[in-house]
Amino acid sequence: MPWGEDLEPDLYQRLEQQLRPVADGIRVSETHGLLCGMLCGHGSGIERRWLDEVSSELPGVERWQAVLHELYRQTEADLTQPGMGFQALLPSDDRPLRERARALAEWCEGFLYGFGLSHSGERELAHQVQEALHDLAQFTQVEQQTLRGTEEDEAAYVQIAEFVWVAAMLIYHDES
């Protein structure tokens, strides 16, 4: 299944529908953020370590190996290639703003956790990477209840989602 620049617009929803019955607590965006954070930390054995993390919330993870492997492979390819291929796995724009904002916050939480798991800490992070990580941490605190779906709220969401893309790409390429 092609992702990246040809990312299926309903991939998030399809994965959520497939995984929810077997793992009520799994959150697709957080799982993808975890993967992206681990990839940006450039640790070793990332796919196996990511699957180990996911399997704690996904019983019978073996049944999902093919789709998870493809998600890993495509996400890694999207991050390593220059251009616009990478994007956070979030609900489509036709979903309610609160749902999208919650998923974006979960993606950021997963990213920060994954980066912490994978980054060796052997060298000091560049100032711009530290700032990007700090901003991602701030995005986890977004109050979805205060969102009204106004044009201003929508514009703010779009700006944050774009920043998340830029931050992930910056961190990946700065840390490589």
C-alpha positions in Angstrom: 0.0 0.0 0.0 1.5 3.3 -1.0 2.0 6.0 1.6 4.2 9.0 1.9 3.4 11.5 -0.8 0.5 9.2 -1.8 -0.6 8.7 1.8 -4.1 7.4 1.9 -6.3 10.1 3.3 -8.2 7.6 5.4 -5.3 5.5 6.6 -5.6 6.8 10.1 -9.2 5.9 10.3 -8.7 2.5 8.7 -5.9 1.6 11.1 -7.9 2.8 14.1 -10.9 0.7 13.0 -8.7 -2.4 12.5 -6.8 -2.1 15.8 -9.4 -0.8 18.2 -11.3 -4.1 18.6 -8.1 -6.0 19.6 -6.4 -3.2 21.6 -8.8 -0.6 23.0 -6.0 1.5 24.4 -3.9 1.8 21.2 -3.8 5.2 19.6 -2.7 5.3 16.0 -1.2 8.8 16.1 0.7 8.1 19.3 2.0 4.9 17.8 3.2 6.7 14.7 4.7 9.5 16.8 6.5 6.9 18.8 8.0 5.4 15.6 9.0 8.8 14.3 10.6 9.8 17.5 12.6 6.6 17.6 13.7 7.1 14.0 14.7 10.7 14.8 16.8 9.5 17.7 18.8 7.2 15.4 19.1 4.4 17.8 19.9 0.8 16.8 17.3 -2.0 16.2 14.5 0.6 16.0 11.9 -1.6 14.2 12.2 -4.4 16.7 12.2 -2.0 19.7 9.2 -0.1 18.3 7.3 -3.4 17.8 8.2 -4.4 21.3 6.7 -1.1 22.6 3.6 -1.5 20.4 3.1 -5.1 21.4 2.6 -4.1 25.0 -0.7 -2.6 24.0 -1.5 -4.7 20.9 -2.2 -8.4 21.8 -1.4 -10.7 19.0 1.0 -8.2 17.4 2.1 -11.0 15.1 -1.2 -10.7 13.2 -0.3 -7.0 12.4 3.3 -7.6 11.5 2.9 -6.9 7.8 1.0 -3.6 8.2 3.3 -2.4 11.0 6.4 -3.4 9.0 5.0 -1.4 6.0 4.3 1.6 8.3 7.8 1.4 9.6 9.4 1.0 6.2 7.4 3.9 4.6 7.9 6.2 7.6 11.6 5.6 7.6 11.7 6.2 3.8 9.7 9.4 4.1 12.0 10.8 6.8 15.2 10.0 5.0 14.2 11.4 1.6 14.3 15.1 1.1 11.0 16.7 0.2 7.5 16.7 1.3 6.9 13.0 1.7 6.8 12.8 5.4 3.6 13.6 7.3 2.3 12.7 10.8 -0.4 10.1 10.7 -3.4 12.1 11.9 -7.2 12.0 11.3 -8.3 13.6 8.0 -9.5 17.2 7.8 -13.1 16.1 7.7 -12.9 14.9 11.3 -13.9 17.3 14.2 -11.2 19.7 15.2 -11.1 18.4 18.8 -10.4 14.9 17.5 -7.6 16.1 15.2 -6.1 18.3 18.0 -6.2 15.3 20.5 -4.5 13.1 17.9 -1.9 15.7 17.2 -1.1 16.0 20.9 -0.9 12.2 21.1 1.4 12.1 18.2 3.7 14.6 19.9 3.6 12.6 23.2 4.6 9.5 21.2 7.3 11.3 19.4 8.9 12.7 22.6 8.7 9.2 24.3 10.2 7.5 21.2 13.0 10.1 20.9 13.8 9.6 24.5 14.0 5.8 24.1 16.2 6.0 21.0 18.5 9.0 21.4 21.7 7.9 23.1 22.4 11.3 24.7 26.1 10.9 23.8 26.2 14.4 22.3 24.4 17.5 23.3 21.4 18.4 21.2 21.7 21.4 18.9 19.8 24.5 20.3 17.2 24.4 17.5 16.5 20.7 18.3 16.1 21.5 21.9 13.6 24.3 21.0 11.7 22.0 18.7 11.4 19.3 21.4 10.3 21.9 23.9 7.6 23.1 21.4 6.4 19.6 20.8 6.1 19.2 24.5 4.0 22.3 24.7 1.7 20.9 22.0 0.9 17.9 24.2 -0.8 20.4 26.6 -3.4 21.8 24.1 -6.8 22.0 25.7 -9.2 20.4 23.2 -12.2 21.5 25.3 -11.5 25.2 24.5 -11.5 24.6 20.7 -14.7 25.8 19.1 -13.9 25.0 15.5 -13.6 28.6 14.5 -11.5 29.7 11.6 -8.9 30.9 14.0 -8.8 27.5 15.7 -8.6 25.7 12.4 -5.7 28.0 11.3 -3.9 27.4 14.5 -4.3 23.6 14.1 -2.9 23.8 10.6 0.1 25.9 11.7 0.9 23.5 14.5 0.5 20.4 12.3 2.9 22.1 9.8 5.3 22.9 12.6 5.3 19.3 13.7 6.3 18.2 10.2 9.1 20.8 10.1 10.2 19.9 13.6 10.4 16.1 12.9 12.4 16.7 9.7 14.7 19.2 11.4 15.3 16.8 14.3 15.9 13.8 12.0 18.3 15.6 9.8 20.1 17.4 12.6 20.7 14.3 14.5 21.8 12.2 11.6 
